[in-house]
Amino acid sequence: MESRKKRWLIPVLLACIFGLLTGGAYTYWAGTVSNPTAYNDSETVVIGRGQDVTTELDVSKVLASQGKKLVPAGKTAVSIGGTSENVESFDVTYTVKWQESGSADVIDASDNVTGTLAVTETHEIEGAAEHNGLVGVEVTPTSTQIKADGESVTVTVKVTLAEPATKAAYDAIVGQNIKVNLTFAVTQA
């Protein structure tokens, strides 16, 4: 009876050890929540004579140039490269100015010509568009007053990434570029 228990115990112990080793070795952003890590950048946008300005923000390319990667909140320390190579958000500040274009100086700030600046965005994970919902883009403000040839308006864009629910979703997005298209438009009041 005792040898039967020993024969049964050895395969069970081996299976447990194997499970611990493989389960512990494979985690895709599992771990504890650590302090937020962000990356900041700034850009200038000048809107001229009634035309919208569209710009593409290649989040992955900008971060890669700094040796960084965007990972879900709380996962910087447990991702490859740790906190020195991973960020939980990518923040860009745009300085937006509505100014007259051309050589004629028809409008100046004292004319008090005002309009509404509207900022819209679309985003995409290249090669994995079915997972675009994992990308969060927060534009602040999305609409505000702006004065022709007046003070500039500050617009901030914050890009985050949610943790994929499955290994298949993770495999689909890992290493893919995240692009954000922003359109700045002014309508005169």
C-alpha positions in Angstrom: 0.0 0.0 0.0 2.8 2.4 0.9 4.6 1.9 -2.5 1.4 2.7 -4.3 1.2 6.0 -2.5 4.8 6.8 -3.4 4.1 6.0 -7.1 1.1 8.3 -7.1 2.9 11.1 -5.1 5.9 11.5 -7.5 3.8 12.3 -10.6 1.6 14.7 -8.6 4.6 16.5 -7.2 6.3 16.8 -10.6 3.1 18.2 -12.1 2.9 20.8 -9.3 6.5 21.8 -9.8 6.0 22.1 -13.6 2.9 24.2 -13.1 4.6 26.5 -10.7 7.6 27.0 -13.0 5.6 27.6 -16.2 2.8 29.6 -14.6 5.3 31.8 -12.8 7.4 32.3 -15.9 4.6 33.4 -18.2 2.8 36.5 -17.1 1.8 39.3 -19.4 1.5 42.3 -17.1 0.5 40.4 -14.0 1.7 41.9 -10.7 1.2 44.6 -8.2 0.1 48.2 -8.8 3.0 50.6 -8.6 3.3 54.3 -8.9 2.2 55.8 -12.3 4.9 56.5 -14.8 4.2 58.9 -17.6 6.0 60.3 -20.6 5.5 63.9 -21.6 6.0 65.8 -24.9 4.9 69.1 -26.4 3.9 70.3 -29.9 2.7 73.5 -31.5 -0.3 73.8 -33.8 -1.1 77.0 -35.8 -4.5 77.1 -37.5 -4.8 79.6 -40.4 -7.5 80.8 -42.7 -10.5 78.5 -42.1 -8.6 75.3 -42.5 -8.5 72.4 -40.1 -5.2 71.0 -39.0 -4.8 67.3 -38.8 -1.8 65.6 -37.2 -0.8 62.0 -36.6 0.8 61.1 -33.3 2.7 57.9 -33.5 2.9 57.0 -29.8 5.0 53.9 -30.3 7.6 55.6 -32.5 8.0 58.6 -30.1 8.3 56.3 -27.1 10.7 54.0 -28.9 13.0 56.9 -29.7 13.2 57.4 -25.9 13.7 53.7 -25.2 10.2 53.4 -23.7 7.1 51.3 -24.2 3.5 51.9 -23.2 2.1 49.3 -20.8 -1.1 49.1 -18.8 -1.5 50.9 -15.5 0.4 49.1 -12.7 2.5 47.0 -15.0 5.7 49.0 -15.5 7.6 47.1 -12.8 6.5 43.6 -14.0 7.0 44.2 -17.8 10.3 43.5 -19.6 12.6 46.4 -19.0 10.9 47.4 -15.7 10.2 51.0 -14.7 13.2 52.4 -16.6 11.8 51.2 -20.0 8.0 51.3 -19.5 5.4 54.0 -19.1 1.8 53.8 -18.1 0.7 56.9 -20.0 1.9 59.1 -22.9 1.1 62.8 -22.4 1.5 65.4 -25.1 0.7 69.1 -24.8 -0.3 71.0 -27.9 -0.1 74.8 -28.0 -2.8 75.9 -30.4 -2.9 79.4 -32.0 -5.5 80.7 -34.4 -3.7 83.2 -36.6 -4.3 85.0 -39.8 -2.4 83.6 -42.8 -1.1 85.5 -45.8 0.6 88.9 -46.1 -2.4 91.1 -45.4 -2.8 92.1 -41.7 -6.6 92.1 -41.7 -7.3 90.8 -38.2 -5.5 91.4 -35.0 -6.3 90.6 -31.3 -7.9 94.0 -30.7 -10.7 93.0 -33.2 -12.0 90.5 -30.7 -12.8 87.9 -33.4 -13.6 84.7 -31.5 -14.3 81.2 -32.5 -14.7 77.7 -31.0 -11.7 75.3 -31.2 -12.8 71.7 -31.5 -10.4 68.8 -31.2 -11.4 65.3 -32.4 -9.4 62.1 -32.3 -9.3 58.7 -33.8 -6.8 56.0 -32.8 -5.6 52.7 -34.0 -3.4 49.8 -33.0 -1.8 49.0 -36.4 -2.3 45.4 -37.4 -4.7 44.8 -34.5 -7.6 47.2 -35.1 -10.0 44.7 -33.5 -8.3 45.7 -30.2 -8.5 49.5 -30.6 -10.7 49.6 -27.5 -7.7 48.8 -25.4 -6.3 52.2 -26.2 -7.6 55.2 -24.1 -7.2 58.7 -25.5 -8.2 61.6 -23.3 -8.2 65.1 -25.0 -8.6 68.1 -22.7 -10.4 70.3 -23.7 -12.2 68.9 -26.7 -13.9 72.3 -27.2 -13.0 75.8 -26.0 -13.1 79.4 -27.1 -10.1 80.8 -29.0 -9.4 84.3 -30.2 -8.0 85.2 -33.7 -4.4 86.4 -33.3 -4.9 86.2 -29.6 -3.5 84.0 -26.8 -2.8 80.4 -27.6 -4.8 77.6 -26.1 -3.3 74.6 -24.4 -4.7 71.1 -25.4 -3.4 68.0 -23.6 -3.6 64.5 -25.0 -3.2 61.5 -22.7 -2.8 58.0 -24.2 -3.1 54.9 -22.0 -3.4 51.2 -22.6 -5.8 48.8 -20.9 -4.6 45.3 -20.0 -5.8 42.7 -22.5 -8.2 40.2 -21.1 -6.7 37.2 -23.0 -3.4 35.9 -24.1 -4.7 36.0 -27.7 -5.4 39.7 -27.4 -2.0 40.3 -25.8 -0.3 38.4 -28.7 -2.2 40.5 -31.2 -1.1 43.9 -29.8 2.4 43.2 -28.5 4.9 45.2 -30.6 2.3 47.0 -32.7 2.3 50.8 -33.3 -0.4 52.9 -31.6 -1.3 55.9 -33.7 -3.6 58.8 -32.7 -5.0 61.2 -35.4 -6.0 64.6 -34.1 -8.0 67.2 -35.9 -8.0 70.8 -34.7 -10.8 72.9 -36.2 -12.0 76.5 -35.5 -15.5 77.7 -36.3 -16.0 81.5 -36.1 -18.6 82.6 -33.6 
